[in-house]
Amino acid sequence: MNIKILFFGITRDLVAQSSINFTISPKSTVKELKVALLKTFPKLEKYAQFSIAVNESYALETAILKENDVVAIIPPVSGG
């Protein structure tokens, strides 16, 4: 199953791309995607607390992904 992944902030710098097409198993969850991304891009481990949005809405780790979903990888932010 193919999805599109968008990287923002420091995650974009770590993977050296702003977006990629990514193949995962059908009925994969957001958590399973996160594990696959950390294996593919080990540098993301430093920011493993990144949030994930699916089709412009924040997603729980139990959410099931579908073909052609657009997934945003959003790094932790701090303010002050």
HUQUI-V347052 format. One record per pair of residues at least 24 apart in sequence whose C-alpha atoms are under 10 Angstrom apart, sorted by the first residue. I is the first residue (numbers start at 1). GAP is how many residues later the second one is. D is the distance in whole Angstrom. If there is no record, write none. Layout:
BEGIN
I | GAP | D
I | GAP | D
END
This chain:
BEGIN
1 | 24 | 6
1 | 25 | 6
1 | 26 | 9
1 | 27 | 9
1 | 64 | 9
1 | 65 | 8
1 | 66 | 5
1 | 67 | 8
1 | 68 | 10
2 | 24 | 9
2 | 63 | 10
2 | 64 | 8
2 | 65 | 6
2 | 66 | 6
2 | 67 | 8
2 | 68 | 10
3 | 51 | 10
3 | 62 | 8
3 | 63 | 8
3 | 64 | 6
3 | 65 | 5
3 | 66 | 5
3 | 67 | 6
3 | 68 | 7
4 | 50 | 10
4 | 51 | 10
4 | 63 | 9
4 | 64 | 7
4 | 65 | 6
4 | 66 | 5
4 | 67 | 6
4 | 68 | 8
5 | 32 | 10
5 | 47 | 10
5 | 48 | 10
5 | 49 | 9
5 | 63 | 10
5 | 64 | 8
5 | 65 | 6
5 | 66 | 5
5 | 67 | 6
5 | 68 | 7
6 | 46 | 10
6 | 47 | 10
6 | 64 | 7
6 | 65 | 6
6 | 66 | 5
6 | 67 | 6
6 | 68 | 9
7 | 45 | 10
7 | 64 | 9
7 | 65 | 6
7 | 66 | 5
7 | 67 | 7
7 | 68 | 9
8 | 64 | 7
8 | 65 | 6
8 | 66 | 6
8 | 67 | 7
9 | 64 | 9
9 | 65 | 7
9 | 66 | 6
9 | 67 | 9
9 | 68 | 9
10 | 34 | 9
10 | 37 | 9
10 | 63 | 10
10 | 64 | 9
10 | 65 | 7
10 | 66 | 9
10 | 67 | 10
11 | 30 | 10
11 | 32 | 9
11 | 33 | 7
11 | 35 | 10
11 | 36 | 8
11 | 39 | 9
11 | 62 | 7
11 | 63 | 7
11 | 64 | 6
11 | 65 | 10
12 | 32 | 10
12 | 61 | 9
12 | 62 | 9
12 | 63 | 9
13 | 30 | 10
13 | 31 | 10
14 | 27 | 8
14 | 28 | 9
14 | 29 | 6
14 | 30 | 7
14 | 32 | 10
14 | 33 | 10
15 | 25 | 9
15 | 26 | 7
15 | 27 | 9
15 | 28 | 8
15 | 29 | 8
18 | 55 | 10
19 | 51 | 10
19 | 52 | 10
19 | 53 | 9
19 | 54 | 10
21 | 47 | 9
21 | 49 | 9
22 | 46 | 10
22 | 49 | 10
23 | 44 | 9
23 | 45 | 10
24 | 41 | 9
24 | 42 | 10
24 | 43 | 9
25 | 40 | 9
25 | 41 | 10
25 | 42 | 10
26 | 38 | 9
26 | 39 | 8
26 | 40 | 7
26 | 41 | 8
27 | 36 | 9
27 | 37 | 6
27 | 38 | 6
27 | 39 | 7
27 | 40 | 9
28 | 34 | 9
28 | 35 | 8
28 | 36 | 6
28 | 37 | 6
28 | 38 | 8
29 | 30 | 10
29 | 31 | 9
29 | 32 | 6
29 | 33 | 6
29 | 34 | 5
29 | 35 | 4
29 | 36 | 6
29 | 37 | 9
30 | 24 | 9
30 | 29 | 7
30 | 30 | 7
30 | 31 | 5
30 | 32 | 6
30 | 33 | 6
30 | 34 | 6
30 | 35 | 7
30 | 41 | 9
31 | 28 | 10
31 | 29 | 8
31 | 30 | 5
31 | 31 | 7
31 | 32 | 8
31 | 33 | 9
32 | 29 | 8
32 | 30 | 9
32 | 31 | 10
32 | 32 | 9
32 | 33 | 10
33 | 28 | 9
33 | 31 | 10
33 | 32 | 9
33 | 38 | 10
34 | 27 | 9
34 | 39 | 9
44 | 31 | 9
47 | 27 | 10
47 | 28 | 7
47 | 29 | 7
48 | 27 | 8
48 | 28 | 9
49 | 25 | 9
49 | 26 | 7
49 | 27 | 7
50 | 24 | 5
50 | 25 | 4
50 | 26 | 6
50 | 27 | 9
51 | 24 | 6
51 | 25 | 7
END
